[in-house]
């Protein structure tokens, strides 16, 4: 089982704690806050440049697998601040 798979196990409980509409960045922060050890282990598995970006891309792919099931994409390229507070874009989701 990969480190991303380990984090994906926590998606249902994390989604339960999210507002009805949320961004990927908000989801990552909630996941990180509630499962810090597993998140750090997953992050450390990306030992090359830009580990946060690579982990978040992998987590976003897992979220996309839920599209049409428990969540739906509301908007892509949605203006948001990333987990570092830097202006960026992300996906806006809505729980079903």
C-alpha positions, 0 to 999 in steps of 0.5 A: 500500500502506498503512502497516498493509499494510506491517506486516501483511507481517511477521505470519508471521515475528512469529507464528513468534516468539510463544509458542503462546498470546499476547495482542494486546499481546504481538504488538504489542510483538514487531512493534514490537521487530522492525520499529521503523522500519515501526511508527513510520512506520505510527504517524505516519500517524495524526496525530490523537488516540490514534495507538497505539489507532488503529494497534492497532485496525487491527492487531487487525483484521488478526489477526482475518483470520487467525482460524481459519487460523494462529491462533484466538481463545481469549478476548476481553476478556482482562486484560492490560497494554498496551504502556505497562504500563497495565491493560487488556483484549485478545484472547488468541490461540493458534497452530494 
